[in-house]
Amino acid sequence: MEKFINSVNWVEIPVLNFDRAKEFYSRIYDYEMFEEIMGSWRMGFLPMDPESRGVGGAIVQGSGYVPTSLGAKVYLNGGKDLLTVLNRIEQAGGEIITQKTKISDEIGYYAVFEDTEGNHVCLHSME
């Protein structure tokens, strides 16, 4: 079997109210989200360094995209310490489901939140 650097290449978070979701993710990451129409989908791109060739993602509104608290869980990069992002969740209109929790010294920490659209999304950081 071929080995991959990343097990995930791209992440799309479904949204119903694009403007509300864009404001939420822009506020928790403290950045201005770039958006683009791609076919029949409206997409807002999550922060990442395109030069790094790392894994990216977007919020997406359009046919076939339905927010849910069930199903696959996406772990977004929480930066050096996920508390920076987590501490902005409630003020931006989301809800914290699981506070910052240590997994192990080798793996780091995670937290879970519900965004403004009803998705359960996770954060990860090493500190």
C-alpha positions as CSV (number, residue, x, y, z in Angstrom):
1,M,0.0,0.0,0.0
2,E,1.2,3.5,-0.8
3,K,2.0,5.7,2.2
4,F,0.7,9.3,2.1
5,I,2.1,12.4,3.9
6,N,-1.5,13.4,4.8
7,S,-4.5,11.2,5.1
8,V,-6.8,14.2,4.2
9,N,-6.3,16.4,1.2
10,W,-9.1,18.9,1.6
11,V,-12.0,19.7,4.0
12,E,-15.4,21.2,3.3
13,I,-17.7,22.4,6.1
14,P,-21.3,22.7,4.9
15,V,-23.2,25.9,5.7
16,L,-26.7,27.1,5.1
17,N,-26.2,30.8,5.9
18,F,-22.9,31.6,4.2
19,D,-22.6,35.2,5.5
20,R,-23.2,34.1,9.1
21,A,-20.7,31.3,8.8
22,K,-18.1,33.5,7.1
23,E,-18.4,36.0,9.9
24,F,-18.1,33.2,12.6
25,Y,-15.0,31.6,11.1
26,S,-13.4,35.0,10.3
27,R,-13.9,36.0,14.0
28,I,-12.6,32.9,15.6
29,Y,-9.5,32.9,13.4
30,D,-9.2,36.7,13.5
31,Y,-8.8,37.0,9.7
32,E,-10.7,38.2,6.6
33,M,-12.0,35.1,4.9
34,F,-11.5,35.0,1.1
35,E,-14.5,33.7,-0.8
36,E,-15.2,32.5,-4.3
37,I,-18.0,31.1,-6.4
38,M,-17.0,27.7,-7.9
39,G,-19.8,26.4,-10.1
40,S,-23.0,26.5,-8.1
41,W,-21.1,26.6,-4.7
42,R,-20.2,29.6,-2.7
43,M,-16.9,28.8,-0.9
44,G,-15.0,30.6,1.9
45,F,-11.4,29.5,2.4
46,L,-10.0,28.7,5.9
47,P,-6.6,30.1,6.8
48,M,-3.5,28.3,5.6
49,D,-0.2,29.1,4.0
50,P,-0.6,28.1,0.3
51,E,3.2,28.0,-0.1
52,S,3.4,25.1,2.5
53,R,1.4,22.8,0.3
54,G,-0.4,21.6,3.4
55,V,-4.0,20.6,3.8
56,G,-6.7,23.3,3.3
57,G,-10.4,23.6,3.6
58,A,-13.4,25.8,3.1
59,I,-16.9,26.5,4.2
60,V,-19.3,25.7,1.4
61,Q,-22.9,26.7,0.6
62,G,-24.8,25.0,-2.1
63,S,-26.7,21.9,-3.3
64,G,-25.6,18.8,-1.4
65,Y,-24.1,20.6,1.6
66,V,-26.1,20.1,4.8
67,P,-24.7,21.0,8.2
68,T,-24.8,18.2,10.8
69,S,-23.6,17.4,14.3
70,L,-23.3,13.8,13.3
71,G,-20.9,12.0,11.0
72,A,-17.2,12.7,10.3
73,K,-15.4,15.0,12.6
74,V,-13.0,17.6,11.2
75,Y,-10.0,18.7,13.3
76,L,-9.0,22.3,12.4
77,N,-5.6,23.7,13.3
78,G,-5.9,25.5,16.6
79,G,-2.4,27.1,16.2
80,K,0.2,26.9,18.9
81,D,-2.5,26.8,21.6
82,L,-6.1,26.1,20.6
83,L,-7.3,28.3,23.5
84,T,-6.7,31.4,21.3
85,V,-9.4,30.2,18.8
86,L,-11.6,28.4,21.4
87,N,-11.9,31.5,23.5
88,R,-13.5,33.3,20.5
89,I,-16.2,30.6,19.8
90,E,-19.0,31.8,22.1
91,Q,-18.6,35.5,21.4
92,A,-18.8,34.7,17.6
93,G,-22.1,32.8,18.1
94,G,-20.9,29.2,18.5
95,E,-21.1,26.8,21.4
96,I,-18.2,24.9,23.1
97,I,-19.1,21.2,23.3
98,T,-15.8,19.9,24.8
99,Q,-13.3,22.2,26.5
100,K,-9.6,21.9,25.8
101,T,-8.7,18.4,26.7
102,K,-5.3,16.7,26.7
103,I,-5.0,13.6,24.5
104,S,-1.3,12.8,25.4
105,D,2.1,14.5,25.5
106,E,2.8,13.2,22.0
107,I,-0.5,14.1,20.4
108,G,-1.4,17.3,22.2
109,Y,-4.9,18.7,22.9
110,Y,-8.3,18.9,21.3
111,A,-11.6,20.7,21.8
112,V,-15.0,20.5,20.1
113,F,-17.4,23.3,19.2
114,E,-20.7,23.7,17.4
115,D,-20.5,26.4,14.7
116,T,-23.4,28.8,13.8
117,E,-24.7,26.2,11.3
118,G,-24.9,23.3,13.7
119,N,-21.7,21.5,12.6
120,H,-19.6,19.9,15.3
121,V,-16.0,20.8,14.5
122,C,-12.9,20.0,16.5
123,L,-9.7,22.0,17.1
124,H,-6.2,20.5,17.7
125,S,-3.0,22.0,19.0
126,M,0.2,20.6,20.6
127,E,0.1,23.1,23.5
